């Protein structure tokens, strides 16, 4: 959910140790061990639970084959760095691994992912995956290299107790950016000890700053990050400046957390585990997965969350069509291009993502289902009180440009937001810095002013 810059050098040794320490040799000369690398944190254990179950099923059905689970204890950015380091060498590369959708194309370009087309054509369950979700696993050559686990949307999550104390009518559904600011000001005036409106910004929270923040603003202006028609990155955008100006107002009027706290990579833990449960935060922009932290068994179990919390779409700048905007991401499972056992690796992938295991993971992690049979399951539909609301945002959602340049572009956006909320640059200056950075990354001929 949150991505922050990390130092590759400091992680290289850890990556090798984590992913290469215990691959058993096969005395027969063949490797019948399938290595599975994935992310696990104190607040994200749903994937580990799913893989543990899939391991039992697979080993029972495939005698002589061992599934070696290699959970990596790391946040999103550090996980990506460790995985990338491991993928560089056949000796450390896992056979199956957890892959962020926005890295699929760049990792295909690097030769790390196996093309799955011939195998997917023979898997009956593939027809049950949503067509839009399937696109997340495709590369520029049109081939499919990864299978989606689930997807998500972004919305405004708000604390009803805080809103009621401020005299704000419920249910709350802001129609414009101005209404968000006016609401935040009411909360600040009525409850000085409450943070009115949290919106991630800066490099500390990494990809969370853009997915749960800046992009809702940018796309709500009618602007875009990338022009699909020309296949060029957009610079000189008035919407980009307007989005930075909103952050300047939010942070400048102290309607958000202090900048120093916003730059803390772990600020999200306070959002979920402290500020919302204790009614110390009015609202935040967050993912549809938010209930996974509060539901029974979650990292910050909060029995009252269903009655104390509300969710609303993030509005467009002035309330114009489509009236709201959201962002979607998601993760996939991929098979390594260097695997010595591609058929077994793919077979394990399909075991992990069958209907039963997919349903469990989707519910446990508050994902939006990508399988039609899971989406229709009563267990999914009643998983938490907000499933219907957050799922409806798929109709207005956007996706990050899935290009190999994107990670560096994202970092430039994060730098622009940080410069503004800390007061180091004006929105206009930060936007100009961003434009220059983009041209430096992709070349001036791959930018377009609009």
N, C-alpha and C positions, 0 to 999 in steps of 0.2 A: 504493500500500500504506500509506503514512503520510501523514497530513494534519495540517497545523499552521496556526495562525492567521497571516494575512498582512495587510499594510496595503494596502488598495485604492488609496490615493492614490499610493503609491510604485510601483504596478504599472500604473497606467492608461496612462502614456505608453508603457511597454514593450509593453503589449497592442496598442495601436494600431499601433506600429511593426512588431510581429511579424506581425499579421494583415492590415494594410492597405497595407504598403509597396510591394508589387509585384503588384498586380492589373492586368494589361495591358488597355488599352482595345481594344474591337473596332471597327475602322474601319467595319464594315458596320452598326453601330448595335445589334448584339445581343452579348451576352456568352456566348461559347462556352467560357469557362474555368470549371472547377469547382474551387473552393477547398476544400481538405481540411485541417482543423486537428486536431492530435492531440498527445499527450505523447511526449516522447523525453528520456531521461536517459542518463547514462553506464552505468547499470545496467539500463536498460529500452530496448532497441533492437528488440525483436521486432516491434512494431507498425510501426515505420519500415520494417523489412525487408519486411513484408507489403504495405504501401502502395506501396513502390517497385516491387514485382512487379506489383501490381494496376494501377498507373499505366501500365506498359509494355503490359500486356495490353489495357487499355481504350483507350489512344490508338491502338494498332495496329488495333483493331476499330472505332473510331469516328473516322474521318478528320475533321480540322478541329476536334476538341474537345481542349482542353488540360487536364490535371490539374495544378493548382498545389498541391504539397504544402507545408504550413506547420507543420513540427514546432515545438513549443514546449518549449524546454529549461527545465523547472521540475518541482518536486516536485508531489504531488497537489493540495495546497491552493493553491499559487501558479498551477498550471495552471487550476484551477477559477475562480480570480479573474480571470485574464487572459481566459479564454474568456467568462465572464459579462460582462466589460467590452466585449468585441468584439461580443457578441450584442445589445447595447443599440442598435446602430445598423446599419441596412441596408448602410451603406457599408463596414463592417468585419466584418459577420457572415459566417462561412464557410458554404459550401453543405452540406458534410458534416462532422461532427465527432465526436470521441471524448467520450462522455458517461457519467459515473458513474451507476450505477443509482439511487443514493439522491437524485440531483438531477433525475431525470426528471420527477417530478410537479410540483416547484416550478418547473422551467423551462417545463413545459407551461402552468402557471398564468400564467407571465410572457409567454406567447405566443411563445416562442423555437423550438419544435419543430413540425415539420409532421406532421399525422396521416397515417399510412402505410397505413391499412386498405385503401383501394381498390387500392393498388399491391401490397400483400402478397398479396391474394387472387389475383393473377395470376402470382405467383412460385412456381413448382413446388417450389423448395427449402424454402419456409416450412414445409411439412408435416414436414420432417426435423428441425426444432428441437424440443427438449424442451418439453413444455407448461408445466412449472414455470418454466423459464427465460424463456419468452415473457412471463410475468407481470411481469418486471422492466421491460419497456418500455411497460407500460400506465399510463394516467392515471386520474384519478377518474371520468372520463366513460366508461370502458370501452374507449376507443380505444387503438390501439397507435401509439406515437410513436418507438420506438427498437428496434433489433434487437440481441440479445445477442451478444457476442463470445465469452464464456466465463464460467465461474463459478469459485468457489474454496471451500475449507473451512478451518477452523482446527484445529490440533492441537498437541500438545507435541512438539517436536523435541529429542532429547537425544543427547549425545555418549557413545558406548559406552565409550570409553577412560576418561573421567572416572568413569563409573558403576562400571566394573570396579575402578578404583583405590580406590573407596569401599566395595567389597564388596557392591554392590547387584546382585541377580540380574537377568539378562537373559533374554528381553525384558522390559522394564519396562512395566507398565500399572497406574498408580495407581488405586485404587478410591475415593478420597475426597480432600478437601482436606488432611486431616490427614496422609495418606500423602505428599502432595507436600511438606509442611513437614518431615516426618520425614526424607525423602530428602534434602532440601536441607541439613538440619542434619548429616547424615552426611557429605555432600560437604564442607561447611565444616570439619568436624572433621578430616577426612583430608587435605584439600588447601586450606590457608589462602589460597593465591594464586589459587584458582579462584572464579569467580562461580557460586554454586550454581544459582540459578533466576531467570531474567530474565522479568519481566512488565511490559510497557510501561504507563506511567501518566503523567498530567500533560498539559499543553497542548503541550509540545515536539513530541511525536510525534503530536499531533492525533488523527485518526480511528484511527490505529494503536493508540492507548491504549485505545480502547473495543472495537474489533474484535478485536485481538490481546491482550485483557486483560479489562477490566471486564465485558463482556457474557458471557464464558464463566462468570464467577463469578455474575453476577446470574441468568442463566437456569438455572444449576445449583442455585439455591436454590428454584426453582419460581416465583419472582417474574417480573415482566415490566416492560418499560419503558413499554409502551402497551397498553391494554386494547381489543382488537379489537371486543368486543361493544358496549361503550358508546361507542367511538371517543373515549376520553379517556386522558390521560396519568396514569400511576400515581404517586402520592406516598405518603409515610408507610409505605413498604415495609420490613418487617423484613429481607427479602433484600437490599435496597439497603445497609442498615447492615452486615449480615454480610459483604457483598462488600468494603466499605471496610475492615472490621476485618481481613479476610484480607490486604489490601495493607499495612495498618499493621503487622501481624506480620511479613510478608515483608521489608519495608524496615526496620522497627524492629530486627529481629534481624540485620540486615546479611546477609541471605540473597540479596538482589538487588544491583544496582549502586547506588552512592551516589546519592542524590536529584539532586544537581547533574548527574551524568552521565545519569540517566534523562530529564532535561529537555532534553538535547541533541537537536535534531531529527535529527541524523545518527547517533545511537547505533546504529541498525539496521545501519549499514555495518560497525561493529565486530563486531556479532553474526555477520554473514555472512562478512565478509572477514578477521577477525582471531581473535576469541575461539573460535569453533567449530573452525576449521582447526588452531589451536594448542592445542587442548584446554584452554582457559582459561574455558570456560563449560559448566556441567552441562546445562542445559536452558532452553528458551524457548518461549513460546506464539507460534506463527507460522502463516502461511498455507501452503496446499498448493503454492504457487508457489515455496517455498524452494529446491527443486533447480535452478530456472532460474538461480540465482546461481552454483551450484557446477558445473553440467555444462559440458562442453566448449563453449567459446565464451561462457560466462557471465562476468559482471563479476568474480567471485572464483573462477575455475576451481580446482577441488579434486578431483583424480582419485580420492581415497580416500573421498569423502563417502558413497558407497554402502555401504561396509563399516564406516565409523566412526560413522555416524549411525543413529539409530532414531527411530521416530515412535509416539506413543501418543495415544489419545483423552483429552480433558480430562474428568475425572470430575465428577459432580454432587457437591454439598456433602458428603453423608453416604453416597454410593454408591447412593442410591435410583434408581428408574426415571426416565428410560430408561438410567441408568448413565453416560451421557456426554452432552456437549453440544458443539456447534460453531456457528460463525457463517459465513455466506456473504454475499458481495457480488458484485462483478463490474462489468464495463463494457459499454457498448453503442456502436453507431454510430447517429447520428441525422441527419436532414436538416433544415436550417434553414428556419423558416417564411418567411423573407424571400428565399429563393432565387429567382432568375429562371428557373432551369432545373430544376424539380422532377423531371421525368422522367429527365433525364440524371444528376442527383445521385443519385436512387434506383438507377439502373442501375449507377452506379459502386459504390454501397454493396453491391449484390448481387454484383458482380465481386469486391470485396474479401472478401466472406464466402461465396464458393462453397466447395465441398468441399475443393479443393486448398489454397487460401489459408488456410482455417480450420484445416485439419490442421497446416499449417506453423506458424501462429501459436500454436495450442494446445500443440504440442510444445515450441516454442522458449521459451514463457513459462510452461511447467508449469501450464497452466490445466486445469480440469476441463471436458471437452467438453460443449457444449450441442446439438451436432448428433448425431443417432443414427448416421449413417454415419461420422462422425469417431470416435465412441466405440467403434465396432466395428472400426476400422482397426488392424491389427497394429502399425503404427508408433506409434500413440497408446498402445496397451496396454503396449508395451515401452519407452516413452519414458524412464522412470526407475524405480528400484527401489521407489518408494513410491506409484505411481499407484493400485494397488488399495486400499491402506490409506486414503489420503486421500479417494478417491472413495466409499468405504463410509460416510464420515461424513455424506454427503448425507442419510442416513436419520434423523439426529438433529439436523440443522442448523436454525438460525434465521436470519431476515433482519431487517434494520433496518426500522423503520416508514418507509414511503416516503411521507411527508407533507411539505408545504412547511415545516412547523415544525421538522422533524427536525434540520437543521444547527445550529440554535440550542440545541436540547435536548442534542445531542451535546457542544457546547461547554460546557454547564453540567455535564455528567457529567465531562468532562475536568478542569474546575476543581475539582470535588469530589475527584477522585483526587489531584490535585496538592496540594491543601490537606492531605490526610492523609499522603502520603508525605514531605512536607516538615516535618510536625509542627505546622503552623500551626493545624489544626483537628482535633478528635477525629472519629471516624467519625460519631457522633451529630450533632455540630455541622455537619459537612460535608453530611450528609444533609438536615438542616433547611435549610441554605443552598440546596441543590439544589431542595428542595420550593418554597421561596419564589421561586427563579429561574424554575421551570417555570410557576408561577401568573402571574408577571409576563410571561412570554412568550406564553402561550396564553389566559390568563384563568382565574380560579378555577373557573368553571363548566365548564371543559374538563379538569378534573382529577378523579381518583377515588382515594380512599384504600382500599388493600387490600394 
